[in-house]
């Protein structure tokens, strides 16, 4: 470890298993002599790099030291980070970056810029090969903001961390006290770049939990644990929990462990990791209500797909597919968000989500828990877009649209001529629902594989993923898609 005990080294010690950290490049320092740099002390050139273990699993870590030239990135600083990436790629282990940096070191100019670009390149090369995690504890601005954007998961300390490309005061018509666009709140709730916000200790603890859920690399199968939960455990309260999918997913998971990502962003869609029979599974679910700690409804959402929700889902599914993590989706949706703002992005966003589901070759299961109407249902991991198995709860509705709305369109003349509009509408809607909108009618056409009791959902998922364990699926030969 570097000579001085500071925040950078303390964070590493809090993150890793006790006494497991091995430092690399402790004697490296800046080599430029311009602007009197020769007289400045730059221990470790402002970044501590090395490796250690989390719950016995190898990880590589770099932690920026703001006490050395404000943690600015110079040539050697960047080369140390790039070296950590090179080692991690060779060993097939995650990289965790702990950021606290004032930006590029002006004294080193083009040398620093070039080394900065080398980090970008290494991040791109590592994408989809090893998990990359970033945690921000101080300033992360300008070009450095690309670091977390190029990684898979981003965490932010809730009080002192700042994340921005342009500082709030540099935005026309804005200033920090009006809208702090560099804050953890803004970046987690509005931009969707940040997955988790909390205290320094909370952030480091959450990273440890996330690492325990993920494979070490894209060819690793070590995201499996011994399951000590009952594989046939019934989820008796699942129907009551279904509207708040975060509660439902925790109930389904082994020992009720659910790691939610981007929890504060696009809350109408829940994404995160659960365990089923010790296997990590990526879960996606529509949500229409949020329950507080006392179980009361604190927020409500329409059962529609929004651009933010679709983009959030697409990114998550692409990560799961890259790392061979099976996917389960829970569908309860009746259409698309209908606002002028949403209309600007909804088509492209839904296309991205549809592409992610259809393009993924990992085992995929869909569970229809409520309404599943129109092309919004088709986009949510339906049989048509490649789900391997589709289950539905008995009360689920699957079809073009709500039966009442369909009856009004199909039987407009008969309804207009009827002496009892409501009775006639009810009769026509019931007929339409039985023929075209029920889970049974969808199952009769092969779009639903089985209708299951809600309480049995956990055991059906476990058995089905076990059946799908050896799934192999090829795609047309191409360099990559363009969606």
C-alpha positions in Angstrom: 0.0 0.0 0.0 1.2 3.6 -0.6 3.1 5.3 2.2 0.3 7.5 3.4 -3.1 6.4 4.8 -5.7 8.3 2.9 -9.2 8.1 1.5 -8.0 6.3 -1.6 -6.4 3.5 0.3 -9.1 3.4 3.0 -11.7 2.8 0.3 -9.8 -0.1 -1.1 -9.5 -1.6 2.4 -13.2 -1.3 3.0 -14.0 -2.8 -0.4 -11.8 -5.9 -0.4 -11.5 -8.8 1.9 -9.2 -8.0 4.8 -5.5 -7.9 4.0 -6.1 -9.2 0.5 -4.9 -6.1 -1.5 -1.7 -6.2 -3.4 -0.5 -2.9 -4.9 1.0 -2.6 -8.3 3.0 0.4 -9.4 3.4 2.0 -6.0 6.7 3.7 -7.0 5.4 5.2 -10.2 5.4 9.0 -10.3 5.0 11.7 -12.9 7.9 12.0 -15.3 7.2 15.4 -16.8 9.5 18.3 -15.9 7.5 21.1 -17.4 5.9 23.8 -15.2 8.2 23.0 -12.2 6.7 19.5 -11.9 10.1 18.2 -11.0 9.8 19.9 -7.6 6.3 18.4 -6.9 5.8 15.2 -5.0 3.5 12.8 -6.9 3.4 9.5 -4.9 1.9 6.7 -7.0 1.0 9.6 -9.4 -2.3 10.1 -7.7 -3.8 6.6 -8.2 -3.5 3.4 -6.2 -3.7 0.3 -8.4 -3.7 -3.4 -7.7 -5.7 -6.5 -7.1 -7.4 -8.3 -4.2 -10.4 -10.5 -3.5 -14.1 -10.0 -2.6 -15.6 -13.0 -0.9 -12.6 -15.0 -2.4 -13.1 -13.8 -6.0 -10.3 -12.0 -7.8 -10.9 -8.3 -8.7 -8.7 -5.5 -10.0 -9.0 -2.1 -8.4 -7.8 1.5 -9.0 -8.5 4.3 -6.5 -7.8 7.9 -7.2 -6.0 9.9 -4.6 -7.3 13.5 -4.4 -4.4 14.5 -2.1 -2.0 14.2 -5.0 -2.5 17.2 -7.4 -6.2 16.9 -6.7 -6.2 13.4 -8.2 -5.7 14.8 -11.7 -5.0 12.3 -14.5 -1.5 12.6 -16.0 0.4 10.3 -18.3 1.6 7.8 -15.7 -1.6 7.9 -13.7 -3.5 6.9 -16.8 -1.0 4.2 -17.8 -1.4 2.6 -14.4 -5.1 2.3 -14.9 -4.6 1.0 -18.4 -2.2 -1.6 -17.0 -4.8 -2.8 -14.5 -7.3 -3.3 -17.4 -4.6 -5.3 -19.4 -4.1 -7.6 -16.4 -7.9 -7.9 -15.7 -8.5 -8.9 -19.4 -5.8 -11.5 -19.3 -7.0 -13.0 -16.0 -10.8 -12.6 -16.7 -11.6 -10.7 -13.6 -13.7 -7.6 -12.9 -12.3 -4.0 -12.7 -13.6 -1.6 -10.1 -12.7 2.1 -10.3 -13.0 4.4 -7.3 -13.1 7.9 -8.7 -12.1 11.2 -7.0 -10.5 13.4 -9.6 -10.3 17.1 -10.7 -9.8 16.0 -14.4 -6.9 16.1 -16.8 -3.5 17.3 -15.5 -3.0 20.6 -17.4 0.8 20.5 -16.9 1.0 17.3 -19.0 -1.4 18.4 -21.8 -1.2 16.1 -24.9 0.6 13.3 -22.9 -2.3 13.2 -20.5 -4.8 13.4 -23.3 -3.3 10.4 -25.2 -3.1 8.3 -22.0 -6.7 9.3 -21.3 -7.7 7.9 -24.7 -5.9 4.7 -23.9 -8.2 4.1 -20.9 -11.2 4.7 -23.1 -9.9 2.1 -25.6 -9.3 -0.4 -22.9 -12.7 0.1 -21.4 -14.3 -0.6 -24.9 -12.2 -3.7 -25.4 -13.2 -5.0 -21.9 -16.9 -4.3 -22.5 -18.8 -7.6 -22.6 -15.7 -9.5 -21.6 -15.3 -8.6 -17.9 -17.7 -6.7 -15.6 -16.7 -3.1 -15.1 -17.9 -1.1 -12.0 -17.3 2.5 -11.2 -17.9 4.3 -7.9 -17.7 8.1 -7.6 -16.7 9.7 -4.3 -15.5 13.1 -5.3 -15.4 15.0 -8.6 -15.9 13.2 -11.9 -16.2 15.8 -14.6 -15.5 16.6 -18.3 -14.0 13.7 -20.2 -13.7 11.7 -17.0 -17.5 11.4 -17.0 -17.0 8.9 -19.9 -15.4 6.5 -17.5 -18.6 5.5 -15.7 -20.6 5.8 -18.9 -18.3 3.2 -20.5 -18.6 0.8 -17.6 -21.5 -1.6 -16.7 -22.5 -0.3 -13.3 -22.1 3.1 -11.6 -22.3 4.0 -7.9 -22.3 7.5 -6.4 -21.7 8.8 -2.9 -24.7 10.8 -1.9 -23.2 14.0 -0.6 -19.8 14.9 -2.0 -19.7 13.1 -5.3 -20.2 15.1 -8.5 -20.7 13.7 -12.0 -20.9 16.0 -15.0 -19.7 16.7 -18.5 -20.5 20.4 -18.2 -20.7 21.8 -14.7 -24.2 23.1 -13.7 -22.9 26.7 -13.8 -21.7 26.3 -17.4 -25.2 25.4 -18.7 -27.1 28.3 -20.2 -29.9 29.5 -17.8 -28.8 27.1 -15.0 -26.7 27.3 -11.9 -25.9 24.8 -9.2 -28.5 26.0 -6.6 -31.2 26.1 -9.3 -30.6 22.6 -10.6 -27.5 20.6 -9.5 -27.1 18.5 -12.6 -23.9 17.1 -11.2 -25.5 15.6 -8.1 -26.1 12.0 -7.4 -29.9 12.7 -7.2 -29.9 14.1 -10.8 -27.7 11.5 -12.3 -29.6 8.6 -10.7 -33.2 9.9 -11.2 -32.9 12.0 -14.4 -30.0 10.8 -16.5 -30.1 7.1 -15.5 -26.4 6.8 -15.5 -26.1 5.9 -11.8 -27.3 2.6 -10.5 -27.0 3.2 -6.7 -26.7 6.2 -4.4 -25.7 6.0 -0.7 -23.0 6.7 1.9 -19.4 5.7 1.2 -19.8 2.6 3.3 -23.1 1.7 1.7 -21.6 2.1 -1.8 -18.7 -0.1 -1.1 -20.9 -2.7 0.6 -23.3 -2.7 -2.4 -20.4 -3.2 -4.8 -19.3 -6.3 -2.8 -22.9 -7.7 -3.0 -23.0 -7.0 -6.8 -19.7 -8.8 -7.4 -21.1 -11.8 -5.5 -24.0 -11.9 -8.0 -21.9 -11.7 -11.2 -19.7 -14.0 -13.2 -16.0 -13.0 -13.3 -16.0 -12.9 -17.1 -18.1 -13.8 -20.2 -16.9 -17.4 -20.1 -17.2 -18.0 -16.4 -19.9 -20.1 -14.8 -19.1 -19.2 -11.2 -22.2 -17.2 -10.6 -23.7 -20.3 -9.1 -24.0 -20.9 -5.4 -25.3 -23.7 -3.3 -29.0 -23.0 -2.6 -30.2 -23.5 0.9 -33.7 -22.2 0.2 -36.6 -24.5 -0.6 -36.8 -25.1 -4.3 -40.5 -25.8 -4.1 -41.2 -22.9 -1.7 -44.6 -21.3 -2.4 -45.0 -17.6 -2.8 -48.4 -17.2 -1.3 -48.5 -13.4 -1.3 -47.2 -12.9 -4.8 -50.4 -11.7 -6.3 -50.6 -8.9 -3.8 -47.0 -8.0 -4.4 -47.1 -8.1 -8.2 -47.9 -4.5 -8.8 -44.6 -3.6 -7.1 -42.3 -5.9 -8.9 -39.3 -5.2 -6.6 -41.2 -6.8 -3.7 -42.4 -9.7 -5.9 -38.9 -10.4 -7.2 -37.4 -10.5 -3.7 -40.1 -13.0 -2.7 -39.3 -15.3 -5.7 -35.5 -15.2 -5.2 -33.4 -17.5 -3.1 -33.4 -16.2 0.5 -35.2 -13.1 -0.8 -32.1 -11.6 -2.3 -32.8 -9.1 -5.0 -30.1 -6.6 -6.3 -31.9 -3.8 -8.1 -30.1 -1.7 -10.6 -31.2 1.9 -11.6 -33.9 1.7 -8.9 -34.5 5.5 -9.0 -34.7 5.7 -12.8 -37.8 4.9 -14.9 -39.5 3.3 -11.9 -42.3 1.8 -14.0 -39.8 -0.9 -15.0 -37.8 -2.9 -12.5 -34.4 -4.4 -13.4 -32.0 -6.4 -11.3 -30.5 -9.7 -10.3 -32.2 -12.5 -8.4 -31.0 -16.0 -7.5 -32.9 -19.2 -8.4 -31.5 -22.5 -7.2 -28.2 -20.6 -6.7 -28.0 -19.3 -10.2 -27.9 -15.6 -11.0 -30.8 -14.6 -13.2 -31.5 -11.1 -14.7 -35.1 -10.0 -14.0 -37.2 -7.4 -15.8 -40.7 -6.5 -14.7 -43.4 -3.9 -15.4 -44.4 -2.0 -12.2 -47.6 0.0 -11.6 -47.1 0.8 -7.9 -44.3 1.4 -5.4 -44.8 0.4 -1.8 -43.1 2.2 1.1 -41.5 0.5 4.1 -44.9 0.1 5.8 -46.4 -1.5 2.7 -48.4 1.5 1.7 -48.6 2.7 -1.9 -46.3 5.7 -2.3 -46.3 6.0 -6.2 -48.5 4.9 -9.0 -47.8 4.4 -12.7 -49.8 3.7 -15.8 -49.3 0.2 -17.3 -47.4 1.6 -20.3 -43.9 1.5 -21.7 -42.0 4.7 -21.5 -38.9 5.6 -23.5 -36.7 5.6 -20.3 -38.1 2.3 -19.2 -37.3 0.7 -22.5 -33.8 2.1 -22.7 -33.1 0.9 -19.1 -34.4 -2.6 -20.0 -32.4 -2.8 -23.3 -29.1 -2.0 -21.5 -29.8 -4.5 -18.8 -30.7 -7.3 -21.2 -27.6 -6.6 -23.3 -25.4 -7.0 -20.2 -27.1 -10.2 -19.2 -26.7 -11.7 -22.7 -23.0 -10.7 -22.9 -22.3 -12.5 -19.6 -24.5 -15.5 -20.2 -26.9 -14.6 -17.4 -30.5 -16.1 -18.0 -33.4 -13.6 -18.2 -36.9 -13.7 -16.8 -39.4 -11.0 -17.5 -42.8 -10.3 -15.9 -45.3 -8.7 -18.2 -48.2 -6.4 -17.1 -48.5 -3.8 -19.8 -51.3 -2.4 -22.0 -49.7 0.1 -24.3 -47.2 3.0 -24.7 -46.8 6.2 -22.9 -48.8 8.8 -24.8 -47.3 12.3 -24.4 -45.6 14.7 -26.8 -42.3 14.3 -24.9 -42.5 10.5 -25.0 -43.4 10.5 -28.7 -40.1 11.9 -29.6 -38.3 8.8 -28.5 -40.8 6.0 -27.9 -40.5 4.2 -31.2 -36.7 4.0 -31.1 -36.6 3.1 -27.4 -39.1 0.2 -27.8 -37.1 -0.9 -30.9 -34.0 -1.0 -28.8 -35.7 -3.1 -26.1 -37.3 -5.4 -28.6 -33.9 -5.9 -30.3 -32.2 -6.7 -27.0 -34.8 -9.3 -26.1 -34.9 -10.9 -29.6 -31.1 -10.8 -30.0 -30.3 -12.4 -26.7 -29.3 -16.0 -26.9 -29.4 -16.8 -23.2 -32.3 -18.8 -21.7 -35.4 -16.5 -21.6 -38.7 -16.9 -19.8 -41.7 -14.6 -19.7 -44.4 -14.6 -17.1 -47.6 -12.8 -17.9 -49.0 -11.6 -14.5 -51.7 -9.2 -15.5 -52.6 -7.4 -18.8 -50.6 -8.1 -21.9 -52.0 -6.0 -24.7 -51.0 -5.0 -28.2 -47.4 -4.5 -29.5 -46.3 -3.4 -26.0 -46.9 -7.0 -24.9 -45.1 -8.3 -28.0 -42.0 -6.2 -27.2 -41.9 -7.5 -23.6 -40.1 -10.8 -24.3 -43.1 -12.5 -25.9 -43.0 -16.0 -27.6 -42.9 -14.2 -31.0 -39.7 -12.3 -30.2 -37.9 -15.3 -28.9 -38.9 -16.2 -25.3 -38.1 -19.9 -24.8 -41.0 -20.4 -22.4 -44.0 -18.3 -21.6 -46.2 -18.8 -18.5 -49.4 -16.9 -17.5 -51.3 -16.6 -14.3 -54.9 -17.6 -14.6 -56.3 -14.1 -14.4 -53.9 -12.8 -17.1 -55.3 -11.1 -20.2 -53.5 -11.5 -23.5 -54.6 -9.8 -26.6 -54.9 -6.8 -28.9 -56.5 -4.5 -26.4 -58.9 -4.3 -23.5 -62.1 -6.3 -24.3 -64.4 -3.3 -23.7 -62.5 -1.2 -26.1 -62.4 -3.9 -28.7 -66.1 -4.5 -28.4 -66.9 -0.8 -28.9 -64.9 -0.8 -32.1 -66.1 -4.1 -33.5 -69.7 -3.8 -32.6 -70.3 -0.1 -32.8 -73.4 -0.4 -35.0 -75.0 -3.1 -32.8 -74.3 -1.1 -29.6 -75.7 2.1 -31.1 -78.9 0.3 -32.0 -79.2 -1.6 -28.7 -81.9 -0.7 -26.1 -79.5 -1.4 -23.3 -76.0 -0.2 -24.2 -74.3 -1.3 -21.1 -75.8 -4.8 -21.1 -75.0 -5.3 -24.8 -71.4 -4.0 -24.3 -70.9 -6.3 -21.4 -72.1 -9.3 -23.4 -70.0 -8.5 -26.4 -66.9 -7.7 -24.3 -67.2 -11.0 -22.4 -67.5 -12.9 -25.7 -64.4 -11.1 -27.1 -62.4 -11.8 -23.9 -63.2 -15.5 -23.9 -62.2 -15.8 -27.6 -59.3 -13.4 -27.9 -58.1 -11.9 -24.6 -57.8 -14.7 -22.0 -54.7 -16.6 -21.0 -56.6 -19.7 -22.1 -57.2 -18.4 -25.6 -53.5 -17.5 -25.9 -52.5 -20.9 -24.6 -54.8 -22.6 -27.2 -52.9 -20.8 -29.9 -49.4 -21.7 -28.5 -48.5 -18.2 -27.4 -48.5 -19.3 -23.8 -46.9 -22.6 -22.8 -48.6 -23.1 -19.5 -51.0 -21.4 -17.2 -49.6 -21.6 -13.6 -50.8 -20.7 -10.2 -49.1 -17.5 -9.0 -47.8 -19.2 -5.8 -46.0 -21.8 -7.9 -44.1 -19.3 -9.9 -40.7 -19.8 -8.2 -40.7 -23.5 -8.6 -41.7 -23.3 -12.2 -38.9 -20.9 -13.0 -36.3 -23.0 -11.2 -37.4 -26.2 -13.1 -37.6 -24.4 -16.5 -34.2 -22.7 -16.2 -32.7 -26.1 -15.3 -34.3 -27.5 -18.4 -32.9 -24.6 -20.5 -29.4 -24.8 -19.0 -27.8 -26.3 -22.1 -29.6 -24.0 -24.5 -27.6 -23.3 -27.7 -28.9 -20.8 -30.3 -27.1 -19.4 -33.3 -27.7 -16.1 -35.1 -27.1 -15.1 -38.8 -23.5 -14.4 -39.4 -22.8 -10.6 -39.2 -20.3 -8.2 -37.6 -23.0 -6.8 -35.3 -26.5 -5.3 -35.4 -27.2 -1.7 -36.0 -30.2 -0.9 -33.6 
